[in-house]
C-alpha cells in the first residue's frame, strides 16, 4: 500500500484516510493541527480513551453524540455525573457503551477540576517533543515514544485512567503535538 493516496479531489493525503468524506475532513482540518484549551483537550483525552481497541473512524462518526451526552465535554458538568448518568450512557447506542471508559471519563473530569484553568493544556503540551522529524512513510510512524510514555506515566500518577502510552501518542498526533502527515501528503510541510 502506498503511504499517500489521491482523493476524489485530486489531492494527495495520508493513505489511512481512504475514501471516507468525514475522515478526509478530519485529516485536512484537524489531525496534526495544534489544539489548545482545557475543554478541547479533555474531549480529546476522553475520546482517545474511548477509541482504545477500536478504529478512530468509529469514534469520529459517534463524536457528535458523545459531545451531546457528555455535555460538550465540560469537565465541571461531567464531574457531576452520578450512577443514573452512567446507566443512561450505558443505554445510549450512539456512543461506545463501555462502563470502564465511561467511569474513567467521569473520574478524569474530576481530576481536571482539581487543576487551575489552563493547567491541563500546559501539562499535556509540556510533553510535546522539542523537534519532530517528518515521517517519510507509515513505517516511520511510531506507536509509542519516550514522550508519550512520560505523559502516560505522569497522568497515571495523577490518577487519570485510559491514558496508556499508545493512546497518549494518538492524542499527541490528533492534538498537533506531533505532525505525522507522511511525505507526499499535501499537509506535510
ChimeraX commands (.cxc) that place a marker at each C-alpha (Angstrom):
marker #1 position 0.00,0.00,0.00 radius 0.5
marker #1 position 1.26,3.46,-0.86 radius 0.5
marker #1 position 1.71,5.87,2.03 radius 0.5
marker #1 position -0.34,8.53,0.24 radius 0.5
marker #1 position -3.50,8.29,-1.79 radius 0.5
marker #1 position -5.12,10.66,-4.26 radius 0.5
marker #1 position -8.58,11.69,-3.14 radius 0.5
marker #1 position -11.53,12.24,-5.46 radius 0.5
marker #1 position -10.49,15.91,-5.49 radius 0.5
marker #1 position -7.04,15.01,-6.86 radius 0.5
marker #1 position -5.25,15.89,-3.60 radius 0.5
marker #1 position -2.66,13.51,-2.13 radius 0.5
marker #1 position -3.36,12.62,1.50 radius 0.5
marker #1 position -2.08,10.11,4.04 radius 0.5
marker #1 position -3.42,6.77,2.79 radius 0.5
marker #1 position -5.20,5.94,6.07 radius 0.5
marker #1 position -7.86,8.46,5.09 radius 0.5
marker #1 position -9.23,6.14,2.42 radius 0.5
marker #1 position -12.47,7.21,0.75 radius 0.5
marker #1 position -14.49,8.32,3.76 radius 0.5
marker #1 position -15.51,12.01,3.47 radius 0.5
marker #1 position -15.52,12.52,7.27 radius 0.5
marker #1 position -12.06,11.00,7.59 radius 0.5
marker #1 position -10.88,13.26,4.75 radius 0.5
marker #1 position -12.30,16.34,6.52 radius 0.5
marker #1 position -10.73,15.26,9.83 radius 0.5
marker #1 position -7.36,14.69,8.16 radius 0.5
marker #1 position -7.44,18.02,6.34 radius 0.5
marker #1 position -8.79,20.21,9.15 radius 0.5
marker #1 position -7.90,18.64,12.49 radius 0.5
marker #1 position -5.32,15.86,12.62 radius 0.5
marker #1 position -1.88,17.25,13.35 radius 0.5
marker #1 position -3.17,20.79,13.92 radius 0.5
marker #1 position -2.21,22.34,17.27 radius 0.5
marker #1 position -5.13,22.14,19.69 radius 0.5
marker #1 position -5.24,24.14,22.90 radius 0.5
marker #1 position -7.70,24.70,25.72 radius 0.5
marker #1 position -8.58,22.59,28.72 radius 0.5
marker #1 position -12.04,21.66,27.49 radius 0.5
marker #1 position -10.88,20.77,23.97 radius 0.5
marker #1 position -8.01,18.69,25.32 radius 0.5
marker #1 position -10.26,17.00,27.89 radius 0.5
marker #1 position -12.52,16.00,24.99 radius 0.5
marker #1 position -9.54,14.68,23.03 radius 0.5
marker #1 position -8.25,12.78,26.08 radius 0.5
marker #1 position -11.69,11.27,26.64 radius 0.5
marker #1 position -12.31,10.30,23.02 radius 0.5
marker #1 position -8.85,8.78,22.66 radius 0.5
marker #1 position -9.64,6.69,25.74 radius 0.5
marker #1 position -12.90,5.54,24.20 radius 0.5
marker #1 position -11.04,4.71,20.98 radius 0.5
marker #1 position -8.67,2.24,22.70 radius 0.5
marker #1 position -9.17,-1.07,20.91 radius 0.5
marker #1 position -11.35,0.45,18.18 radius 0.5
marker #1 position -10.83,2.38,14.96 radius 0.5
marker #1 position -10.74,6.16,15.10 radius 0.5
marker #1 position -13.38,6.46,12.38 radius 0.5
marker #1 position -15.84,4.73,14.74 radius 0.5
marker #1 position -15.21,7.45,17.35 radius 0.5
marker #1 position -15.28,10.21,14.74 radius 0.5
marker #1 position -18.69,9.11,13.49 radius 0.5
marker #1 position -20.01,8.96,17.06 radius 0.5
marker #1 position -18.35,12.21,18.20 radius 0.5
marker #1 position -21.46,14.40,17.78 radius 0.5
marker #1 position -23.43,12.09,20.08 radius 0.5
marker #1 position -20.53,11.87,22.53 radius 0.5
marker #1 position -20.50,15.66,22.69 radius 0.5
marker #1 position -24.22,15.73,23.27 radius 0.5
marker #1 position -24.38,13.16,26.06 radius 0.5
marker #1 position -21.17,14.34,27.75 radius 0.5
marker #1 position -22.35,17.98,27.88 radius 0.5
marker #1 position -19.81,19.19,25.34 radius 0.5
marker #1 position -17.10,17.62,27.49 radius 0.5
marker #1 position -17.44,20.40,30.03 radius 0.5
marker #1 position -15.31,18.98,32.87 radius 0.5
marker #1 position -17.46,20.57,35.59 radius 0.5
marker #1 position -20.67,19.05,34.24 radius 0.5
marker #1 position -19.13,15.63,33.54 radius 0.5
marker #1 position -17.52,15.59,37.00 radius 0.5
marker #1 position -21.02,15.85,38.47 radius 0.5
marker #1 position -22.29,12.75,36.67 radius 0.5
marker #1 position -23.59,10.07,39.02 radius 0.5
marker #1 position -24.78,6.47,38.75 radius 0.5
marker #1 position -28.00,7.47,36.95 radius 0.5
marker #1 position -25.88,9.19,34.29 radius 0.5
marker #1 position -23.68,6.13,33.96 radius 0.5
marker #1 position -26.76,3.96,33.41 radius 0.5
marker #1 position -28.15,6.47,30.90 radius 0.5
marker #1 position -24.88,6.40,28.98 radius 0.5
marker #1 position -24.73,2.60,29.08 radius 0.5
marker #1 position -28.08,2.52,27.28 radius 0.5
marker #1 position -27.09,5.01,24.58 radius 0.5
marker #1 position -26.28,3.15,21.34 radius 0.5
marker #1 position -24.91,6.40,19.88 radius 0.5
marker #1 position -21.69,6.10,21.90 radius 0.5
marker #1 position -19.29,3.35,22.93 radius 0.5
marker #1 position -21.07,1.65,25.82 radius 0.5
marker #1 position -18.11,0.60,27.90 radius 0.5
marker #1 position -18.67,1.10,31.63 radius 0.5
marker #1 position -14.97,1.30,32.46 radius 0.5
marker #1 position -14.41,4.02,29.83 radius 0.5
marker #1 position -17.48,5.96,30.94 radius 0.5
marker #1 position -16.38,5.82,34.57 radius 0.5
marker #1 position -12.85,6.84,33.58 radius 0.5
marker #1 position -14.17,9.88,31.71 radius 0.5
marker #1 position -16.14,10.99,34.77 radius 0.5
marker #1 position -13.20,10.35,37.08 radius 0.5
marker #1 position -10.81,12.17,34.72 radius 0.5
marker #1 position -13.20,15.16,34.63 radius 0.5
marker #1 position -13.00,15.35,38.43 radius 0.5
marker #1 position -9.21,15.37,38.21 radius 0.5
marker #1 position -9.32,18.16,35.62 radius 0.5
marker #1 position -11.38,20.22,38.07 radius 0.5
marker #1 position -8.55,19.93,40.59 radius 0.5
marker #1 position -6.31,21.79,38.15 radius 0.5
marker #1 position -6.02,25.52,37.67 radius 0.5
marker #1 position -7.51,26.96,34.45 radius 0.5
marker #1 position -5.05,26.32,31.63 radius 0.5
marker #1 position -3.10,23.77,33.63 radius 0.5
marker #1 position -4.29,20.72,31.67 radius 0.5
marker #1 position -3.30,22.41,28.42 radius 0.5
marker #1 position 0.13,23.39,29.74 radius 0.5
marker #1 position 0.67,20.00,31.35 radius 0.5
marker #1 position -0.15,17.98,28.22 radius 0.5
marker #1 position 1.80,20.28,25.92 radius 0.5
marker #1 position 4.83,20.06,28.22 radius 0.5
marker #1 position 5.35,16.56,26.79 radius 0.5
marker #1 position 5.40,17.68,23.15 radius 0.5
marker #1 position 8.81,16.93,21.70 radius 0.5
marker #1 position 11.04,19.93,21.03 radius 0.5
marker #1 position 11.54,18.65,17.49 radius 0.5
marker #1 position 9.80,16.00,15.44 radius 0.5
marker #1 position 11.04,14.52,12.19 radius 0.5
marker #1 position 8.52,14.24,9.35 radius 0.5
marker #1 position 7.85,10.57,8.64 radius 0.5
marker #1 position 8.76,9.51,5.12 radius 0.5
marker #1 position 6.39,6.54,5.35 radius 0.5
marker #1 position 3.97,4.86,7.74 radius 0.5
marker #1 position 6.83,2.58,8.75 radius 0.5
marker #1 position 8.47,5.67,10.30 radius 0.5
marker #1 position 5.44,6.49,12.49 radius 0.5
marker #1 position 5.87,5.07,15.99 radius 0.5
marker #1 position 3.05,3.74,18.14 radius 0.5
marker #1 position 4.79,4.94,21.31 radius 0.5
marker #1 position 7.54,7.45,22.03 radius 0.5
marker #1 position 9.53,8.37,25.12 radius 0.5
marker #1 position 7.35,11.49,25.36 radius 0.5
marker #1 position 4.07,9.57,25.18 radius 0.5
marker #1 position 5.36,7.13,27.79 radius 0.5
marker #1 position 6.30,10.04,30.06 radius 0.5
marker #1 position 2.90,11.69,29.51 radius 0.5
marker #1 position 1.10,8.44,30.28 radius 0.5
marker #1 position 3.13,7.86,33.43 radius 0.5
marker #1 position 2.59,11.41,34.67 radius 0.5
marker #1 position -1.16,11.28,34.00 radius 0.5
marker #1 position -1.47,7.91,35.74 radius 0.5
marker #1 position 0.44,9.28,38.71 radius 0.5
marker #1 position -2.20,12.00,38.96 radius 0.5
marker #1 position -4.95,9.33,38.84 radius 0.5
marker #1 position -6.05,9.59,35.19 radius 0.5
marker #1 position -7.30,6.40,33.54 radius 0.5
marker #1 position -7.30,5.08,29.95 radius 0.5
marker #1 position -4.14,7.07,29.26 radius 0.5
marker #1 position -1.71,4.39,28.07 radius 0.5
marker #1 position 1.40,5.37,26.13 radius 0.5
marker #1 position -0.07,4.32,22.75 radius 0.5
marker #1 position -3.29,6.22,23.46 radius 0.5
marker #1 position -1.27,9.27,24.50 radius 0.5
marker #1 position 0.76,9.14,21.28 radius 0.5
marker #1 position -2.52,9.12,19.36 radius 0.5
marker #1 position -3.55,12.18,21.39 radius 0.5
marker #1 position -0.24,13.85,20.57 radius 0.5
marker #1 position -0.90,13.24,16.87 radius 0.5
marker #1 position -4.53,14.35,16.90 radius 0.5
marker #1 position -3.81,17.44,19.00 radius 0.5
marker #1 position -0.88,18.51,16.84 radius 0.5
marker #1 position 1.84,17.99,19.44 radius 0.5
marker #1 position 3.46,15.97,16.68 radius 0.5
marker #1 position 2.66,16.13,12.98 radius 0.5
marker #1 position 2.81,12.70,11.37 radius 0.5
marker #1 position 1.48,13.57,7.93 radius 0.5
marker #1 position 3.75,11.49,5.72 radius 0.5
marker #1 position 5.94,12.91,3.00 radius 0.5
marker #1 position 3.88,13.44,-0.14 radius 0.5
marker #1 position 0.71,14.35,1.76 radius 0.5
marker #1 position -0.48,17.87,0.99 radius 0.5
marker #1 position -0.49,18.63,4.72 radius 0.5
marker #1 position 3.17,17.64,5.13 radius 0.5
marker #1 position 5.13,20.84,5.48 radius 0.5
marker link #1:1,2 radius 0.2
marker link #1:2,3 radius 0.2
marker link #1:3,4 radius 0.2
marker link #1:4,5 radius 0.2
marker link #1:5,6 radius 0.2
marker link #1:6,7 radius 0.2
marker link #1:7,8 radius 0.2
marker link #1:8,9 radius 0.2
marker link #1:9,10 radius 0.2
marker link #1:10,11 radius 0.2
marker link #1:11,12 radius 0.2
marker link #1:12,13 radius 0.2
marker link #1:13,14 radius 0.2
marker link #1:14,15 radius 0.2
marker link #1:15,16 radius 0.2
marker link #1:16,17 radius 0.2
marker link #1:17,18 radius 0.2
marker link #1:18,19 radius 0.2
marker link #1:19,20 radius 0.2
marker link #1:20,21 radius 0.2
marker link #1:21,22 radius 0.2
marker link #1:22,23 radius 0.2
marker link #1:23,24 radius 0.2
marker link #1:24,25 radius 0.2
marker link #1:25,26 radius 0.2
marker link #1:26,27 radius 0.2
marker link #1:27,28 radius 0.2
marker link #1:28,29 radius 0.2
marker link #1:29,30 radius 0.2
marker link #1:30,31 radius 0.2
marker link #1:31,32 radius 0.2
marker link #1:32,33 radius 0.2
marker link #1:33,34 radius 0.2
marker link #1:34,35 radius 0.2
marker link #1:35,36 radius 0.2
marker link #1:36,37 radius 0.2
marker link #1:37,38 radius 0.2
marker link #1:38,39 radius 0.2
marker link #1:39,40 radius 0.2
marker link #1:40,41 radius 0.2
marker link #1:41,42 radius 0.2
marker link #1:42,43 radius 0.2
marker link #1:43,44 radius 0.2
marker link #1:44,45 radius 0.2
marker link #1:45,46 radius 0.2
marker link #1:46,47 radius 0.2
marker link #1:47,48 radius 0.2
marker link #1:48,49 radius 0.2
marker link #1:49,50 radius 0.2
marker link #1:50,51 radius 0.2
marker link #1:51,52 radius 0.2
marker link #1:52,53 radius 0.2
marker link #1:53,54 radius 0.2
marker link #1:54,55 radius 0.2
marker link #1:55,56 radius 0.2
marker link #1:56,57 radius 0.2
marker link #1:57,58 radius 0.2
marker link #1:58,59 radius 0.2
marker link #1:59,60 radius 0.2
marker link #1:60,61 radius 0.2
marker link #1:61,62 radius 0.2
marker link #1:62,63 radius 0.2
marker link #1:63,64 radius 0.2
marker link #1:64,65 radius 0.2
marker link #1:65,66 radius 0.2
marker link #1:66,67 radius 0.2
marker link #1:67,68 radius 0.2
marker link #1:68,69 radius 0.2
marker link #1:69,70 radius 0.2
marker link #1:70,71 radius 0.2
marker link #1:71,72 radius 0.2
marker link #1:72,73 radius 0.2
marker link #1:73,74 radius 0.2
marker link #1:74,75 radius 0.2
marker link #1:75,76 radius 0.2
marker link #1:76,77 radius 0.2
marker link #1:77,78 radius 0.2
marker link #1:78,79 radius 0.2
marker link #1:79,80 radius 0.2
marker link #1:80,81 radius 0.2
marker link #1:81,82 radius 0.2
marker link #1:82,83 radius 0.2
marker link #1:83,84 radius 0.2
marker link #1:84,85 radius 0.2
marker link #1:85,86 radius 0.2
marker link #1:86,87 radius 0.2
marker link #1:87,88 radius 0.2
marker link #1:88,89 radius 0.2
marker link #1:89,90 radius 0.2
marker link #1:90,91 radius 0.2
marker link #1:91,92 radius 0.2
marker link #1:92,93 radius 0.2
marker link #1:93,94 radius 0.2
marker link #1:94,95 radius 0.2
marker link #1:95,96 radius 0.2
marker link #1:96,97 radius 0.2
marker link #1:97,98 radius 0.2
marker link #1:98,99 radius 0.2
marker link #1:99,100 radius 0.2
marker link #1:100,101 radius 0.2
marker link #1:101,102 radius 0.2
marker link #1:102,103 radius 0.2
marker link #1:103,104 radius 0.2
marker link #1:104,105 radius 0.2
marker link #1:105,106 radius 0.2
marker link #1:106,107 radius 0.2
marker link #1:107,108 radius 0.2
marker link #1:108,109 radius 0.2
marker link #1:109,110 radius 0.2
marker link #1:110,111 radius 0.2
marker link #1:111,112 radius 0.2
marker link #1:112,113 radius 0.2
marker link #1:113,114 radius 0.2
marker link #1:114,115 radius 0.2
marker link #1:115,116 radius 0.2
marker link #1:116,117 radius 0.2
marker link #1:117,118 radius 0.2
marker link #1:118,119 radius 0.2
marker link #1:119,120 radius 0.2
marker link #1:120,121 radius 0.2
marker link #1:121,122 radius 0.2
marker link #1:122,123 radius 0.2
marker link #1:123,124 radius 0.2
marker link #1:124,125 radius 0.2
marker link #1:125,126 radius 0.2
marker link #1:126,127 radius 0.2
marker link #1:127,128 radius 0.2
marker link #1:128,129 radius 0.2
marker link #1:129,130 radius 0.2
marker link #1:130,131 radius 0.2
marker link #1:131,132 radius 0.2
marker link #1:132,133 radius 0.2
marker link #1:133,134 radius 0.2
marker link #1:134,135 radius 0.2
marker link #1:135,136 radius 0.2
marker link #1:136,137 radius 0.2
marker link #1:137,138 radius 0.2
marker link #1:138,139 radius 0.2
marker link #1:139,140 radius 0.2
marker link #1:140,141 radius 0.2
marker link #1:141,142 radius 0.2
marker link #1:142,143 radius 0.2
marker link #1:143,144 radius 0.2
marker link #1:144,145 radius 0.2
marker link #1:145,146 radius 0.2
marker link #1:146,147 radius 0.2
marker link #1:147,148 radius 0.2
marker link #1:148,149 radius 0.2
marker link #1:149,150 radius 0.2
marker link #1:150,151 radius 0.2
marker link #1:151,152 radius 0.2
marker link #1:152,153 radius 0.2
marker link #1:153,154 radius 0.2
marker link #1:154,155 radius 0.2
marker link #1:155,156 radius 0.2
marker link #1:156,157 radius 0.2
marker link #1:157,158 radius 0.2
marker link #1:158,159 radius 0.2
marker link #1:159,160 radius 0.2
marker link #1:160,161 radius 0.2
marker link #1:161,162 radius 0.2
marker link #1:162,163 radius 0.2
marker link #1:163,164 radius 0.2
marker link #1:164,165 radius 0.2
marker link #1:165,166 radius 0.2
marker link #1:166,167 radius 0.2
marker link #1:167,168 radius 0.2
marker link #1:168,169 radius 0.2
marker link #1:169,170 radius 0.2
marker link #1:170,171 radius 0.2
marker link #1:171,172 radius 0.2
marker link #1:172,173 radius 0.2
marker link #1:173,174 radius 0.2
marker link #1:174,175 radius 0.2
marker link #1:175,176 radius 0.2
marker link #1:176,177 radius 0.2
marker link #1:177,178 radius 0.2
marker link #1:178,179 radius 0.2
marker link #1:179,180 radius 0.2
marker link #1:180,181 radius 0.2
marker link #1:181,182 radius 0.2
marker link #1:182,183 radius 0.2
marker link #1:183,184 radius 0.2
marker link #1:184,185 radius 0.2
marker link #1:185,186 radius 0.2
marker link #1:186,187 radius 0.2
marker link #1:187,188 radius 0.2
marker link #1:188,189 radius 0.2
view
